[in-house]
Each structure stands twice: as C-alpha cells, then as structure tokens.
Amino acid sequence: MYALENVTADQCTGVLALGFFDGLNPGGIYAQPVAGDFPPAILYTLFLPSSGACPCCLDNFAIQLTKE
C-alpha cells in the first residue's frame, strides 16, 4: 500500500511518498517485532523536493501493525 501527496515541510515543497510493505516475518504483518528477526512490516518514506535547495530524504522503519 502506498500514498503520495504534495507537502510543505520546513519551507521545502515537494512530494512525500509513504509505503507500507510486508517485512517477510513468518508470523505475518501483525506479529510482535523481535530483535534479530525479520520485521512484521516496513514503513518506507521518501521526500522528493521540487527545487534543488532542499535535500531528498528517505527512511525505512520497522513497524508493527494492529487490527482495530
């Protein structure tokens, strides 16, 4: 699953992309994270600025999803 949106962050405008990916944990995306194991899910963030004055930024985070 992913989302794209035009944003302004700290006087920088551009596109922010958020992606949620399966972390290949054998317990699935709702498993409890355990150090040394594959994460249940991964949140990927990418900021692509519309001008060269601001830096491109990307990060990956191991996350745990819950059912509501």
C-alpha positions as CSV (number, residue, x, y, z in Angstrom):
1,M,0.0,0.0,0.0
2,Y,1.3,3.5,-0.7
3,A,0.3,7.1,-0.7
4,L,1.6,10.3,-2.5
5,E,0.9,13.9,-1.5
6,N,2.3,17.3,-2.3
7,V,3.6,18.8,1.0
8,T,5.5,21.7,2.6
9,A,8.0,20.7,5.3
10,D,10.2,23.2,6.9
11,Q,9.9,25.7,4.0
12,C,10.6,22.9,1.4
13,T,7.9,21.9,-1.0
14,G,7.7,18.6,-2.8
15,V,6.2,15.1,-3.0
16,L,6.0,12.9,0.1
17,A,5.6,9.2,-0.6
18,L,4.7,6.7,2.1
19,G,4.8,3.0,1.5
20,F,3.9,0.0,3.7
21,F,5.5,-3.3,2.9
22,D,5.4,-6.9,4.2
23,G,8.6,-7.4,6.3
24,L,8.8,-11.2,5.5
25,N,8.2,-12.1,9.1
26,P,6.9,-15.7,9.3
27,G,4.3,-14.5,11.8
28,G,2.8,-12.1,9.3
29,I,2.3,-8.3,9.3
30,Y,0.6,-8.4,12.8
31,A,3.4,-10.3,14.5
32,Q,5.2,-8.9,17.5
33,P,8.6,-7.5,16.4
34,V,11.6,-9.4,17.8
35,A,15.2,-8.2,17.6
36,G,17.2,-10.2,15.1
37,D,14.1,-11.4,13.2
38,F,12.5,-10.0,10.1
39,P,10.2,-7.1,10.9
40,P,6.5,-7.7,10.6
41,A,6.1,-4.6,8.3
42,I,8.2,-1.8,6.9
43,L,7.2,1.9,6.6
44,Y,9.1,3.5,3.7
45,T,9.2,7.3,3.4
46,L,10.5,9.4,0.6
47,F,10.5,13.2,0.2
48,L,11.3,14.5,-3.3
49,P,11.8,18.3,-3.2
50,S,10.6,20.4,-6.1
51,S,13.7,22.5,-6.0
52,G,17.4,21.8,-5.6
53,A,17.6,24.0,-2.5
54,C,16.2,21.2,-0.3
55,P,17.6,17.7,0.1
56,C,16.0,14.5,-0.9
57,C,15.2,12.4,2.2
58,L,14.3,8.7,2.5
59,D,13.9,6.4,5.5
60,N,12.8,2.9,6.4
61,F,11.2,2.0,9.7
62,A,10.3,-1.5,11.1
63,I,6.7,-1.2,12.3
64,Q,4.1,-3.3,13.9
65,L,0.5,-3.1,12.6
66,T,-2.5,-3.7,14.8
67,K,-6.1,-4.6,14.0
68,E,-8.8,-2.2,15.2
